[in-house]
């Protein structure tokens, strides 16, 4: 996932953008960037690496402006290269635009071919550049109308923050796959992927940007538009945001992430009859599920794995080799806790299986007598085309293996997944979700070239 933020204020906001991105570092660790408007000019700074490494005090002082956008990146379309760092900044009809994107387009390659046939030269290979060029192609002075046309072309997941020379715009795709939240602090308007970016600035969360909504802030006033007349939001936000990506303190589409994860653990513990000694979470996103499992089972929860806080998330590393190395550095068993114990190991998901296998082995080596792995989500059987790094189904362990075969590969004594019905029950039906990675029901299908050219 990526994280985006946009701030409209009456004061210099470069540090606020910095702090907001820092709070959303969990959403992307490959690169980051900030763009601000300064006297009708868009100034920006981007770089590979973490927010704290790319920006320092002196560089932030140079980024002066009362309106700006920021981005932390984890690549799903386009490689992990400097050319793909965001925000992307361009010029159109003597006006400059900057754009930051969270999501993934399912028809980016076809749109790219179309634009290249028209003479457009691409500097990078991300789908964000496709969005910027489509927007520029149809921009004639009215950002809302050009966005409506752009949204006719682009298909898939996108939450956007866009900045012109005197306006800040937030856009969420018609399904609302990726989160985008509106907040306010005094005279400031803030858009961000998660609540934390608003909270740390002392702002108040107002609401989610609705699927298909276009919000424009200009001259200190906010106006809302929709993708089309008589539009009805399709509402298919990504359930994996709640399972794994978002922080525990996030509330997305009225579903609190922590409460959801706790309830998943509680539901998973029902009808269990295992003579275990304790519940051990895989930090960090396994903790809430472990609390829920402990509440429902009566077993104590204990820190059996110590996390190195200076290592990022292993799932969103760009290569498998890096993921495996990161797991070894990141998690170390507490031998005094797990030795000679039968443990319920709680994790949020199994995607490729390699991380779980390494964790189980390390706990065995530390002396755990039995390891019963419990997963607070269903098996991931299908690829995601909307912004999760599972493009090849052959890499998903659950797509070609039974639960028993997965258990044998991982090396645990027993394995159980939460089923889809239990997962939805944990949301209390407060929203509708995309569950395509679990059930193969894709809300937006991949589009062939003939369909594209007719749109």
FENJODA-V689970 format. One line per field, one symbol per residue. ss: DSSP state (a for helix, b for strand, c for the rest). phi: phi as a letter, one per 20 degrees, with the letter a starting at -180 (. if undefined). A space follows every 50 residues. Layout:
ss=???
phi=???
//
This chain:
ss=ccbbbbbbcccccaaaaaaaaaacaaacccbbbbbbbbccbbbbbbbbcc aaaaccaaaaaaccccbbbbbbbccccccccaaacccbbbbbccbbbbbb bbbbbccaaaaaaaaaacccccccccaaaaaaaaaaaaccccaaaaaaaa aaaccbbbbbbbbcccbbbbbbccccccccbbbbbccbbbbbccaaaaac cccbbbbbccccbbbbbbccbbbbbbccccccccccbbaaaaaaaccccc bbccbbaaaaaaaaaaaaaccccccccbbbbcccccaaaaaaaaaaaccb bbccbbbccccccccccccaaaaaaaaaaabbbcaaaacccbbbbbbccc cccaaaaaaaaaaaaccccbbbbbbcccccccccccccccccaaacaaaa ccaaaaaaaacccbbbbccaaaaaaaccccccbbcaaaacccccccccaa aaacc
phi=.dccbbcdbdbfcffffgfffgfdgfeacebbaccceclmcedbbcafof gfefdcgfffffedrebacbbddcfccnfecgfefcfecbcblmceccbc cdqbeecfffffgffffenfdeeccefffffffffffdecodfffffffg ffefcpdbdcdccefbbdccccffemgdfbcdcbbmeedcdbfbggfeff enedfeafffgnecdddblmddcdccgbflfdgelcffffgffcfffgee cclmdfffgffffgffffefmebdedebdceefdfeffffffffgfenff dbeeceeffddffffeffcfffffffffffccfegfeegmdedeedceac denffffffffffffeofeccdecdebffedcfdddpdfcfdffeefffc cfgfffgfffnefbbbdfefffffgfellfbdcecgfddmeefcefdeff fffee
//
